[in-house]
Amino acid sequence: MKWTAKESGLIVCGIVFAVLGAWMFRQYIAGEVAGMDQAAFTFFADVRSEAATTFFQMLTLLGNATTLAPLGVVLVAAFFFKGHKLEAVVVLLTLGVSEVANELLKLMFARPRPSGFNLIELPDSFSFPSGHAMIAPCFYLMLALLIARWYQEKSWSAYIQPIALVVVVLLAASRVYLGVHYLSDVLTGFCLSLCWYFLVRWGYERRLGRRDSVVDPIPQSR
């Protein structure tokens, strides 16, 4: 089966974010991220407010393991038992692979967390790349895609994916605002997350295309 224009576009997007992620790795390894990291802390220090802090403290919970893990397990189980096995695999891939990859990268680079700027307790894990930025976006964007597809006849379905994109961008930004990650941690994780999202989505679209193209080999009598 040839690739459709949509499938080709997904691959191109995946490659673009892979290149951006590779560039961020190069910047970090070369020690050229200090400027952007300090600029981000300076910016967020200037815009901090009680209302914004409360908002980001609540929003960042969406990317915690204590939120993502149970939600992922429930969705995978629900999809599987409802007969949506392909969707169950998609959710498992977006969460499982990104989680394992993030843990391995953190151990590989072992970057300490920023200190002295945090508004919440610093996690025990290493800083680079951000787990919230690497795991949550691909998961929530894929979930938004599934919801939009299943309820495409509803007028509100057109807003699901744009809203999800805004939420995951703010979720990633919350880690810098709260001072538990450097901007370079977040940008790297976010690029890797979107790369994985587009690749998983490409596989999902391909599988749907093959499934929808199956024709009954026995002609129906008229």
C-alpha positions as CSV (number, residue, x, y, z in Angstrom):
1,M,0.0,0.0,0.0
2,K,1.4,3.4,-1.0
3,W,1.6,6.2,1.6
4,T,-1.1,8.8,1.5
5,A,-0.3,12.5,1.6
6,K,-1.4,12.5,5.3
7,E,0.9,9.6,6.2
8,S,3.8,11.2,4.4
9,G,3.1,14.4,6.3
10,L,3.2,12.5,9.6
11,I,6.6,11.0,8.7
12,V,7.9,14.5,7.8
13,C,6.7,15.9,11.1
14,G,8.3,13.1,13.0
15,I,11.6,13.6,11.2
16,V,11.5,17.4,11.8
17,F,11.1,16.9,15.6
18,A,13.7,14.1,15.6
19,V,16.2,16.6,14.0
20,L,15.2,19.3,16.5
21,G,15.7,16.8,19.4
22,A,19.1,15.8,18.0
23,W,20.1,19.5,17.8
24,M,19.1,20.0,21.4
25,F,21.2,17.0,22.4
26,R,24.1,18.5,20.5
27,Q,23.6,21.9,22.2
28,Y,23.5,20.2,25.6
29,I,26.6,18.0,25.0
30,A,28.5,21.1,23.7
31,G,27.6,23.0,26.8
32,E,25.7,25.7,24.8
33,V,22.4,25.7,26.7
34,A,23.3,27.9,29.7
35,G,22.1,31.0,27.9
36,M,18.7,29.8,27.1
37,D,18.3,28.2,30.5
38,Q,19.1,31.3,32.4
39,A,17.0,33.5,30.1
40,A,14.0,31.2,30.7
41,F,14.5,31.4,34.5
42,T,14.8,35.2,34.3
43,F,11.6,35.5,32.2
44,F,9.5,33.3,34.5
45,A,10.8,35.1,37.6
46,D,9.5,38.3,36.2
47,V,6.0,36.9,35.4
48,R,5.5,34.8,38.5
49,S,2.3,35.5,40.5
50,E,0.3,33.8,43.1
51,A,-2.5,32.9,40.6
52,A,0.0,31.6,37.9
53,T,1.8,29.6,40.5
54,T,-1.4,27.9,41.7
55,F,-2.4,27.2,38.1
56,F,0.9,25.6,37.2
57,Q,1.1,23.6,40.4
58,M,-2.3,22.1,39.5
59,L,-1.5,21.7,35.8
60,T,1.9,19.9,36.4
61,L,0.0,17.1,38.2
62,L,-1.2,15.9,34.8
63,G,2.3,14.9,33.9
64,N,3.1,13.1,37.2
65,A,3.6,9.3,37.2
66,T,0.9,9.0,39.8
67,T,-1.5,10.4,37.2
68,L,-0.3,9.0,34.0
69,A,0.4,5.4,35.1
70,P,-3.1,4.7,36.6
71,L,-4.8,6.6,33.7
72,G,-2.8,4.6,31.2
73,V,-3.6,1.3,32.8
74,V,-7.3,2.1,32.9
75,L,-7.4,3.2,29.3
76,V,-5.5,0.2,28.0
77,A,-7.7,-2.2,29.9
78,A,-10.9,-0.4,28.8
79,F,-9.9,-0.3,25.2
80,F,-8.9,-3.9,25.2
81,F,-12.1,-5.2,26.7
82,K,-14.2,-3.0,24.6
83,G,-12.6,-4.5,21.5
84,H,-10.4,-1.6,20.6
85,K,-7.2,-3.6,20.7
86,L,-5.4,-1.3,18.2
87,E,-6.1,1.7,20.4
88,A,-5.0,-0.2,23.5
89,V,-1.6,-0.9,21.8
90,V,-1.3,2.8,20.7
91,V,-1.8,4.0,24.3
92,L,0.6,1.4,25.6
93,L,3.2,2.5,23.1
94,T,2.9,6.2,23.7
95,L,3.3,5.8,27.5
96,G,5.5,2.7,27.8
97,V,8.2,3.4,25.2
98,S,8.5,7.1,26.2
99,E,8.8,6.3,29.9
100,V,11.5,3.7,29.3
101,A,13.4,6.0,26.9
102,N,13.2,8.9,29.3
103,E,14.6,6.9,32.2
104,L,17.5,5.6,30.2
105,L,18.3,9.1,28.9
106,K,18.2,10.5,32.4
107,L,20.6,7.9,33.6
108,M,22.8,8.4,30.6
109,F,23.2,12.2,31.1
110,A,22.7,12.4,34.9
111,R,22.1,16.1,34.9
112,P,21.4,17.5,38.4
113,R,18.2,19.4,38.9
114,P,18.3,23.2,39.0
115,S,18.4,24.5,42.6
116,G,17.4,27.7,44.3
117,F,14.6,28.6,41.9
118,N,12.1,25.8,42.6
119,L,8.6,26.5,43.9
120,I,7.8,22.9,44.6
121,E,9.9,20.0,46.0
122,L,12.6,18.8,43.6
123,P,12.0,15.3,42.3
124,D,14.7,12.7,43.1
125,S,15.3,11.9,39.5
126,F,17.8,13.5,37.1
127,S,16.8,16.6,35.1
128,F,17.7,15.9,31.4
129,P,15.4,15.4,29.5
130,S,12.2,16.4,31.3
131,G,9.9,13.4,31.8
132,H,6.8,15.6,31.9
133,A,7.7,17.1,28.5
134,M,8.7,13.8,27.0
135,I,5.9,11.5,28.2
136,A,2.8,13.5,28.7
137,P,2.5,15.3,25.4
138,C,2.5,12.2,23.1
139,F,0.1,10.5,25.4
140,Y,-2.5,13.3,25.7
141,L,-2.2,14.3,22.0
142,M,-2.8,10.7,21.0
143,L,-5.8,10.4,23.4
144,A,-7.2,13.7,21.9
145,L,-6.8,12.2,18.4
146,L,-8.7,9.1,19.4
147,I,-11.5,11.1,21.0
148,A,-11.8,13.4,18.0
149,R,-11.9,10.5,15.7
150,W,-14.6,8.6,17.6
151,Y,-16.8,11.7,18.1
152,Q,-16.1,13.3,14.7
153,E,-19.8,13.8,14.1
154,K,-19.9,16.2,17.1
155,S,-19.2,19.8,16.5
156,W,-17.0,20.1,19.6
157,S,-14.6,17.3,18.3
158,A,-12.8,19.9,16.1
159,Y,-11.6,21.6,19.3
160,I,-10.2,18.6,21.1
161,Q,-6.8,18.4,19.5
162,P,-6.0,22.2,19.5
163,I,-7.0,22.3,23.2
164,A,-4.8,19.3,24.0
165,L,-1.9,20.9,22.2
166,V,-2.3,24.1,24.3
167,V,-2.5,22.0,27.5
168,V,0.6,20.0,26.8
169,V,2.6,23.1,25.9
170,L,1.6,24.8,29.2
171,L,2.3,21.5,31.0
172,A,5.8,21.4,29.7
173,A,6.3,25.1,30.5
174,S,5.1,24.5,34.1
175,R,8.3,22.6,34.8
176,V,10.5,25.6,34.0
177,Y,8.1,28.0,35.8
178,L,8.1,25.9,38.9
179,G,11.9,25.7,38.7
180,V,12.3,21.9,38.6
181,H,13.7,21.8,35.1
182,Y,15.9,23.8,32.8
183,L,14.4,25.0,29.5
184,S,16.8,22.8,27.6
185,D,15.4,19.8,29.5
186,V,11.9,20.7,28.5
187,L,12.6,21.5,24.8
188,T,14.5,18.3,24.3
189,G,11.8,16.2,26.0
190,F,9.1,18.0,24.0
191,C,10.8,17.4,20.7
192,L,11.3,13.7,21.4
193,S,7.7,13.4,22.6
194,L,6.3,15.0,19.4
195,C,8.6,12.8,17.2
196,W,7.2,9.7,18.9
197,Y,3.7,10.9,18.7
198,F,3.9,11.4,14.9
199,L,5.6,8.1,14.4
200,V,3.0,6.2,16.5
201,R,0.2,8.1,14.8
202,W,1.7,7.2,11.4
203,G,1.6,3.5,12.4
204,Y,-2.0,3.9,13.6
205,E,-3.2,5.6,10.4
206,R,-1.5,2.9,8.3
207,R,-3.1,0.1,10.3
208,L,-6.5,1.8,10.0
209,G,-6.0,2.2,6.2
210,R,-5.2,-1.5,5.8
211,R,-8.2,-2.5,7.9
212,D,-10.6,-0.2,6.1
213,S,-9.4,-1.4,2.7
214,V,-10.3,-5.0,3.4
215,V,-13.0,-6.2,1.0
216,D,-15.2,-9.2,1.4
217,P,-13.8,-11.8,-1.1
218,I,-17.2,-13.4,-1.5
219,P,-19.5,-11.3,-3.8
220,Q,-22.9,-10.7,-2.3
221,S,-25.8,-11.9,-4.4
222,R,-28.3,-9.4,-5.4
